[in-house]
Amino acid sequence: MRSKNIGWAKFACLPFVALGAGVSAIVTFSPSYAQTVAGHAVGEDASKFVADQQVASSKPTAEYTILQLPSPNGIDVTATYQNGSKKIVQIEATRRLSQPGASGQFGKFEFGKTSLSEVRSLFGSKGLLFTGVAPAIAAPDGGVTIVSSYEVQGTKTIASFVSKISATSLRELKQRFGEDMYAHLEGVALLESTVISDIDYLKGARGNELVYDVDYAPIMWVNVISPAGVKRQISLSRISPSQLPVHRIYSGPINAPYFTDASARNFQTRISEGMASGPTFAGEYAVIQVGCGTGCSIAYVASVRTGEVSRIPIDDQAAHYLDLKYQIDSRLLVAQSARGAASKCHMQFLTMDEGEWTSLLEHDVGPTEACYNSIAQNLRN
């Protein structure tokens, strides 16, 4: 049963039961969208690791066995499996202290660089707690380890992001802020490990009762983003909203707009009205399309969370026969418009990532008249 949402209390000096290997999940998505850490997913058959001799060490207990897997790219990987079923229930990747900047195994996260503040800001809350398990522990070296856990939407998975503040940073905070030092931990605690776990496995170890932070929402799992500079050919048929999920859907108060695009100030009333209905795109954005003459329109997105308004980067400043396709739970936006000079109907596939637009693909549909059809019609043709 879901517990009442509460804000976190100050967690200094609280006892803590270590995560062990982290959090687990039973994978319900197709393999291409599965939650993975170091290339492995909860629910995999552990026997294949043993058969392929991919195990550095093995530590059996009465019900579970912990495997030390080969450690790629500056991280150490452990997997916990159930002895009876041989199914993996938990995978944890932990950075090696000598190699900061290794992939944090989620989106753009990096071990030793991504701060606790960045983790919690992305997900919109401090996460959930298992009652009886504190979110922080004093580390053997005098630092503090802090755990932020979230349910992964649509699965039986919990993802945990373990951050650490070093003893040196802790002493510096104490000198600067005294007893208020704990209010400043988030900015200096850095990502130490990432864990995915089956929720039933965690409940068996930590109890069924959960406590949720204010504004908590399950997250969308995002597998590691490919390194910059790696070019891929993207097929039109393979771009779909489900490939670009959002991390969470914002449900808080709607903030007043402020304008980073000067032209948007001409449409303040229209944009404010569009924001009042709440987000319709990428978890927190309202899409507003404003007419500018016969067949002409300009399109903006406005974050109902921050109030920031910006223009959708369509090739033409004022697009003709503009059609937009988007949805609340995806970062994909498709824009179709007529290019006057080229006498063509043009389609753009864009994604919004942390407030920045990226063009995935551009596609010429046909002559200008093709823009009389909707995007859905032209994609079927």
C-alpha positions as CSV (number, residue, x, y, z in Angstrom):
1,M,0.0,0.0,0.0
2,R,1.4,3.4,-0.9
3,S,2.3,5.6,2.0
4,K,1.4,9.2,2.4
5,N,3.8,11.6,0.7
6,I,6.1,13.4,3.1
7,G,9.1,15.6,2.8
8,W,12.5,14.2,3.9
9,A,13.8,15.0,7.3
10,K,17.4,15.9,8.0
11,F,19.2,12.6,7.7
12,A,22.5,13.4,9.5
13,C,23.6,10.6,11.8
14,L,20.7,8.2,10.9
15,P,21.5,4.5,10.8
16,F,21.5,3.0,7.4
17,V,21.3,-0.5,5.9
18,A,23.6,-0.6,2.8
19,L,22.0,-1.3,-0.5
20,G,24.3,-4.2,-1.2
21,A,24.0,-4.6,-4.9
22,G,21.3,-2.0,-5.3
23,V,17.8,-2.1,-6.9
24,S,16.2,-4.6,-9.2
25,A,13.6,-5.0,-11.9
26,I,11.6,-7.6,-13.7
27,V,11.9,-6.4,-17.3
28,T,8.5,-5.9,-19.0
29,F,9.7,-3.9,-22.1
30,S,11.0,-5.4,-25.3
31,P,14.8,-6.0,-25.3
32,S,15.6,-2.7,-27.1
33,Y,13.9,-0.7,-24.4
34,A,14.9,-2.8,-21.3
35,Q,16.5,-1.2,-18.3
36,T,20.2,-2.3,-18.4
37,V,23.3,-1.6,-16.3
38,A,26.6,-2.5,-17.9
39,G,24.7,-4.3,-20.6
40,H,22.8,-6.6,-18.3
41,A,19.1,-6.6,-17.3
42,V,17.2,-7.8,-14.3
43,G,15.4,-11.1,-15.1
44,E,18.3,-12.4,-17.2
45,D,19.4,-16.1,-16.7
46,A,22.6,-16.0,-14.6
47,S,23.7,-19.4,-15.7
48,K,24.9,-18.0,-19.0
49,F,27.6,-15.9,-17.1
50,V,28.9,-19.1,-15.4
51,A,28.8,-21.1,-18.7
52,D,30.7,-18.4,-20.5
53,Q,33.2,-18.1,-17.6
54,Q,32.4,-14.4,-17.3
55,V,32.4,-14.4,-13.5
56,A,35.4,-13.0,-11.5
57,S,34.0,-14.3,-8.2
58,S,30.9,-15.8,-6.6
59,K,29.5,-15.4,-3.1
60,P,26.6,-17.8,-2.4
61,T,24.1,-17.4,0.5
62,A,21.1,-19.5,1.4
63,E,18.8,-18.0,-1.2
64,Y,20.9,-15.7,-3.4
65,T,24.3,-15.6,-5.0
66,I,26.3,-12.5,-5.7
67,L,28.5,-12.5,-8.8
68,Q,31.4,-10.2,-9.6
69,L,31.2,-9.6,-13.4
70,P,34.0,-8.4,-15.7
71,S,34.4,-4.6,-15.2
72,P,34.2,-2.6,-18.4
73,N,35.2,1.0,-18.8
74,G,36.2,1.9,-15.3
75,I,33.3,0.5,-13.3
76,D,32.9,-2.6,-11.1
77,V,29.8,-4.7,-11.7
78,T,28.0,-7.1,-9.4
79,A,24.8,-9.1,-10.1
80,T,22.6,-10.9,-7.6
81,Y,20.6,-13.9,-8.7
82,Q,18.1,-16.2,-6.9
83,N,19.5,-19.7,-6.4
84,G,16.3,-21.5,-7.4
85,S,15.3,-19.7,-10.5
86,K,18.8,-18.5,-11.6
87,K,17.2,-15.2,-12.5
88,I,19.1,-12.0,-11.8
89,V,17.2,-9.8,-9.3
90,Q,19.7,-7.0,-8.9
91,I,22.6,-5.4,-10.8
92,E,25.0,-2.7,-9.5
93,A,27.7,-0.7,-11.3
94,T,30.1,1.2,-9.0
95,R,32.8,3.6,-10.2
96,R,36.5,3.0,-9.5
97,L,37.8,5.9,-7.5
98,S,40.8,6.3,-9.8
99,Q,38.5,6.8,-12.9
100,P,36.0,9.6,-12.5
101,G,33.8,10.3,-15.5
102,A,32.9,6.8,-16.4
103,S,29.3,6.3,-17.6
104,G,26.8,6.4,-14.8
105,Q,24.7,3.8,-16.7
106,F,21.7,6.2,-17.0
107,G,21.4,8.8,-19.8
108,K,24.1,11.4,-19.4
109,F,25.0,10.6,-15.8
110,E,28.7,10.2,-15.1
111,F,30.3,8.6,-12.0
112,G,32.3,11.0,-9.9
113,K,30.9,14.0,-11.8
114,T,27.1,14.0,-11.7
115,S,25.9,15.6,-8.5
116,L,23.1,14.5,-6.2
117,S,21.5,17.9,-6.9
118,E,21.5,17.1,-10.7
119,V,20.0,13.6,-10.0
120,R,17.1,14.9,-7.9
121,S,16.5,17.9,-10.1
122,L,16.1,15.7,-13.1
123,F,13.6,13.4,-11.4
124,G,11.8,16.2,-9.5
125,S,12.0,14.7,-6.0
126,K,14.3,12.9,-3.5
127,G,12.6,9.6,-4.3
128,L,11.3,6.9,-2.0
129,L,12.4,5.2,1.2
130,F,11.8,1.7,2.6
131,T,10.8,2.3,6.2
132,G,13.5,1.3,8.6
133,V,16.2,2.0,6.0
134,A,17.7,5.5,6.3
135,P,18.8,7.3,3.1
136,A,22.3,8.0,4.3
137,I,25.2,6.2,6.0
138,A,28.6,7.2,7.3
139,A,31.2,5.7,5.0
140,P,34.3,4.0,6.4
141,D,36.6,6.8,5.1
142,G,34.6,9.4,7.0
143,G,32.4,10.6,4.1
144,V,28.6,10.1,3.7
145,T,26.8,8.0,1.2
146,I,23.3,9.0,0.2
147,V,20.7,6.9,-1.7
148,S,18.0,8.2,-4.0
149,S,15.5,5.5,-5.2
150,Y,12.7,5.6,-7.7
151,E,10.2,3.2,-9.2
152,V,10.6,2.8,-12.9
153,Q,7.3,3.5,-14.6
154,G,5.6,0.5,-16.1
155,T,7.9,-2.1,-14.5
156,K,8.5,-3.9,-11.2
157,T,11.9,-2.2,-11.0
158,I,13.4,0.2,-8.6
159,A,16.4,2.3,-9.6
160,S,18.8,3.6,-7.0
161,F,21.4,6.3,-7.5
162,V,24.0,6.2,-4.8
163,S,25.9,9.5,-4.2
164,K,28.9,10.1,-1.9
165,I,30.3,13.2,-0.3
166,S,34.0,12.7,0.7
167,A,35.4,13.3,4.1
168,T,37.3,16.3,2.8
169,S,34.2,17.9,1.3
170,L,32.3,17.2,4.5
171,R,34.8,19.0,6.6
172,E,34.8,22.0,4.3
173,L,31.0,22.2,4.5
174,K,31.2,22.0,8.3
175,Q,33.7,24.9,8.4
176,R,31.6,27.0,6.0
177,F,28.0,26.3,7.2
178,G,28.2,24.7,10.7
179,E,25.0,22.9,11.6
180,D,23.5,24.0,8.3
181,M,26.0,21.9,6.4
182,Y,23.4,19.2,5.5
183,A,21.4,21.7,3.5
184,H,24.3,22.0,1.1
185,L,25.2,18.3,0.6
186,E,23.4,17.9,-2.7
187,G,25.7,20.1,-4.7
188,V,28.9,18.3,-3.6
189,A,27.8,14.6,-3.3
190,L,28.8,12.9,-6.5
191,L,27.3,9.8,-8.2
192,E,29.1,6.6,-6.9
193,S,26.9,3.7,-8.2
194,T,23.8,2.9,-10.1
195,V,21.6,0.0,-9.2
196,I,18.5,-1.7,-10.7
197,S,16.5,-4.2,-8.6
198,D,13.4,-6.3,-8.6
199,I,11.0,-4.6,-6.2
200,D,9.9,-7.9,-4.6
201,Y,13.5,-8.7,-3.9
202,L,14.0,-5.3,-2.1
203,K,10.7,-5.6,-0.2
204,G,11.8,-9.0,1.0
205,A,15.0,-7.5,2.4
206,R,13.7,-4.1,3.6
207,G,9.9,-4.5,4.2
208,N,6.8,-3.6,2.3
209,E,6.1,-0.1,3.6
210,L,7.4,2.7,1.4
211,V,7.6,6.5,2.1
212,Y,7.5,8.9,-0.8
213,D,8.9,12.4,-1.0
214,V,6.7,15.4,-1.9
215,D,6.1,15.7,-5.7
216,Y,7.4,12.1,-6.1
217,A,6.6,10.4,-9.4
218,P,8.0,7.2,-11.0
219,I,10.7,7.7,-13.5
220,M,11.2,6.7,-17.1
221,W,14.4,4.6,-17.5
222,V,16.8,5.9,-20.1
223,N,19.7,3.7,-21.1
224,V,23.1,5.1,-21.6
225,I,23.3,7.8,-24.3
226,S,25.8,7.1,-27.0
227,P,29.1,9.0,-26.7
228,A,29.3,12.3,-28.5
229,G,30.8,12.1,-32.0
230,V,29.4,8.6,-32.8
231,K,27.3,9.0,-35.9
232,R,24.4,6.7,-36.6
233,Q,22.1,6.4,-39.5
234,I,18.5,6.8,-38.3
235,S,15.7,5.2,-40.2
236,L,12.5,7.1,-40.6
237,S,10.5,3.9,-39.8
238,R,12.4,3.4,-36.5
239,I,11.8,6.7,-34.9
240,S,8.9,6.4,-32.4
241,P,7.8,8.2,-29.3
242,S,8.5,5.2,-27.1
243,Q,12.2,5.4,-28.0
244,L,12.4,8.8,-26.4
245,P,10.5,8.6,-23.0
246,V,10.5,11.3,-20.4
247,H,11.8,10.8,-16.9
248,R,8.7,12.1,-15.2
249,I,5.5,14.0,-15.9
250,Y,5.2,17.2,-14.0
251,S,2.1,17.7,-11.9
252,G,3.0,20.7,-9.8
253,P,1.9,24.4,-10.0
254,I,1.9,26.2,-13.3
255,N,4.4,29.0,-13.3
256,A,4.1,32.3,-15.1
257,P,5.9,32.5,-18.5
258,Y,9.1,34.3,-19.0
259,F,10.6,34.8,-22.5
260,T,14.0,33.9,-23.8
261,D,12.7,34.5,-27.4
262,A,11.9,38.2,-27.9
263,S,9.2,37.4,-30.5
264,A,7.2,35.4,-28.0
265,R,6.5,38.5,-26.0
266,N,4.1,39.5,-28.8
267,F,1.9,36.5,-27.9
268,Q,1.9,36.7,-24.1
269,T,-1.8,36.2,-23.7
270,R,-2.0,33.2,-26.1
271,I,1.0,31.6,-24.5
272,S,-0.3,32.1,-21.0
273,E,-3.6,30.5,-22.1
274,G,-1.8,27.5,-23.6
275,M,0.2,26.9,-20.4
276,A,-2.9,27.1,-18.2
277,S,-4.1,23.7,-19.6
278,G,-1.0,22.0,-18.3
279,P,1.8,20.1,-20.1
280,T,1.2,18.2,-23.3
281,F,4.8,17.4,-24.4
282,A,8.0,15.9,-22.9
283,G,6.6,15.8,-19.4
284,E,6.5,19.5,-18.6
285,Y,5.9,21.6,-21.8
286,A,2.9,23.2,-23.3
287,V,3.0,23.5,-27.1
288,I,1.5,26.7,-28.4
289,Q,0.9,27.3,-32.1
290,V,0.1,30.9,-33.0
291,G,-1.3,32.1,-36.4
292,C,0.6,34.8,-38.3
293,G,-1.5,35.0,-41.5
294,T,-3.1,32.8,-44.1
295,G,-1.6,29.3,-43.7
296,C,1.2,30.7,-41.6
297,S,2.0,29.9,-38.0
298,I,4.8,30.1,-35.4
299,A,5.2,27.4,-32.7
300,Y,6.5,27.7,-29.1
301,V,7.1,25.4,-26.2
302,A,6.6,26.7,-22.6
303,S,7.7,24.8,-19.5
304,V,4.9,24.9,-17.0
305,R,7.4,24.0,-14.3
306,T,9.9,26.8,-14.9
307,G,7.9,29.2,-17.1
308,E,10.6,29.3,-19.8
309,V,9.3,29.9,-23.3
310,S,11.2,29.2,-26.4
311,R,10.6,28.7,-30.1
312,I,10.4,25.3,-31.7
313,P,13.4,25.3,-34.1
314,I,11.5,24.8,-37.4
315,D,13.5,25.7,-40.5
316,D,11.3,28.6,-41.6
317,Q,10.8,31.4,-39.0
318,A,7.1,31.5,-39.9
319,A,6.0,28.1,-41.2
320,H,3.3,27.5,-43.7
321,Y,0.8,24.6,-43.3
322,L,2.5,23.7,-40.1
323,D,1.5,20.4,-38.4
324,L,2.9,19.2,-35.1
325,K,2.8,15.7,-33.6
326,Y,3.9,15.1,-30.0
327,Q,2.7,13.5,-26.7
328,I,3.1,14.1,-23.0
329,D,5.2,11.0,-22.2
330,S,7.8,11.4,-25.0
331,R,10.6,13.9,-25.9
332,L,9.9,13.4,-29.6
333,L,8.2,16.1,-31.6
334,V,7.6,15.9,-35.4
335,A,7.1,19.1,-37.3
336,Q,5.8,19.3,-40.9
337,S,5.7,22.5,-42.9
338,A,6.0,23.8,-46.5
339,R,9.3,25.3,-47.6
340,G,8.3,28.1,-49.9
341,A,11.6,28.6,-51.6
342,A,12.1,24.9,-52.3
343,S,8.4,24.3,-53.1
344,K,8.6,21.2,-50.9
345,C,6.7,19.8,-47.9
346,H,9.4,19.1,-45.2
347,M,9.3,17.0,-42.0
348,Q,11.6,17.3,-39.1
349,F,12.1,14.9,-36.2
350,L,13.2,16.8,-33.1
351,T,13.9,15.8,-29.5
352,M,13.9,17.9,-26.4
353,D,16.7,17.0,-23.9
354,E,17.0,19.0,-20.7
355,G,15.7,22.2,-22.3
356,E,17.8,21.8,-25.5
357,W,16.6,20.8,-29.0
358,T,18.3,18.1,-31.1
359,S,17.5,17.3,-34.7
360,L,17.3,13.6,-35.3
361,L,16.2,13.5,-38.9
362,E,14.9,15.6,-41.7
363,H,12.7,14.2,-44.5
364,D,11.3,15.7,-47.7
365,V,7.7,14.4,-48.0
366,G,7.0,15.7,-51.5
367,P,5.7,18.9,-53.2
368,T,4.1,21.7,-51.2
369,E,0.6,20.2,-51.7
370,A,1.7,17.1,-49.5
371,C,1.5,19.4,-46.5
372,Y,-2.3,19.6,-46.9
373,N,-2.2,16.1,-45.4
374,S,-1.5,15.5,-41.7
375,I,1.8,14.1,-40.4
376,A,0.0,10.8,-39.7
377,Q,-1.3,10.6,-43.2
378,N,2.1,11.3,-44.8
379,L,3.9,8.7,-42.6
380,R,1.4,6.1,-43.7
381,N,1.9,6.9,-47.4
